[in-house]
Structure formats: structure tokens, C-alpha cells
Amino acid sequence: MEAVLFKSPELVDALLTSGAEVNLKDLLGRTVLILLVTYRDQASEDEKISLAQKLVFKGGDLSVRDQNGQTAKEIAQSRGLARLAEIL
């Protein structure tokens, strides 16, 4: 999860290649996809899309909801990230 939050695409790639669990949840029930959409404000939409595509390809569950009942797609839509929302 920290690899996504701290903008380390290389580490994300290494973790995914080694079989990291993409649907692991934090203490608040947020998956890596939800954290990517929610907290990577400094990342461009293209960077978020690239990471999201990798997570989805590796089995990221798009139906998981955060503590507010929103999916990663709904969060992306509410933040004006239309292109990202399309792939989610």
C-alpha cells in the first residue's frame, strides 16, 4: 500500500510481479485502488491510470467500497478524474 501512496511505480511493479495481494485492506477497509484514487493528489491522472490498470490486471476488486460506501470509480468521478473512472 505504501508503494502506491509514496509514488513508487517501480516498487509497485516489483510487488505485483512477486504476487502481492492487490485486494489487501487497511484498518479502514480501503484497498490499494481506493488509496490510489483518494490520496495520490500529487500524481497526474495518467500516473494514476497506469497504476490502476496494473492493479486491475492483477485482480484488483472494483466492487470494494470505502468507509463512506464509495467504490474507487465513484471516488474518481467525484474528484473529476473521468478518464480514470472509465477504466474502473
Backbone hydrogen bonds, N-H to C=O, Kabsch-Sander energy under -0.5 kcal/mol:
donor,donor_aa,acceptor,acceptor_aa,energy
5,L,1,M,-2.1
6,F,2,E,-2.7
7,K,4,V,-1.2
8,S,3,A,-2.2
12,V,8,S,-2.4
13,D,9,P,-2.7
14,A,10,E,-2.3
15,L,11,L,-2.7
16,L,12,V,-2.7
17,T,13,D,-2.6
18,S,14,A,-1.8
19,G,16,L,-1.2
20,A,15,L,-2.6
22,V,20,A,-0.7
24,L,21,E,-0.9
26,D,30,R,-1.9
29,G,26,D,-2.1
32,V,22,V,-0.7
35,L,31,T,-2.4
36,L,32,V,-2.7
37,V,33,L,-2.0
38,T,34,I,-2.3
39,Y,35,L,-2.9
40,R,36,L,-1.1
41,D,39,Y,-0.9
43,A,40,R,-1.3
48,K,44,S,-2.2
49,I,45,E,-2.7
50,S,46,D,-2.4
51,L,47,E,-2.2
52,A,48,K,-2.9
53,Q,49,I,-2.8
54,K,50,S,-1.6
55,L,51,L,-2.3
56,V,52,A,-2.9
57,F,53,Q,-2.6
58,K,54,K,-1.7
59,G,56,V,-1.8
60,G,55,L,-2.5
62,L,60,G,-0.7
64,V,61,D,-0.8
66,D,70,Q,-2.8
69,G,66,D,-2.2
75,I,71,T,-2.1
76,A,72,A,-2.5
77,Q,73,K,-2.6
78,S,74,E,-2.2
79,R,75,I,-1.2
80,G,77,Q,-1.5
81,L,76,A,-2.8
82,A,80,G,-1.0
85,A,81,L,-2.6
86,E,82,A,-1.8
87,I,83,R,-0.9
87,I,84,L,-0.8
88,L,84,L,-0.9
88,L,85,A,-0.5
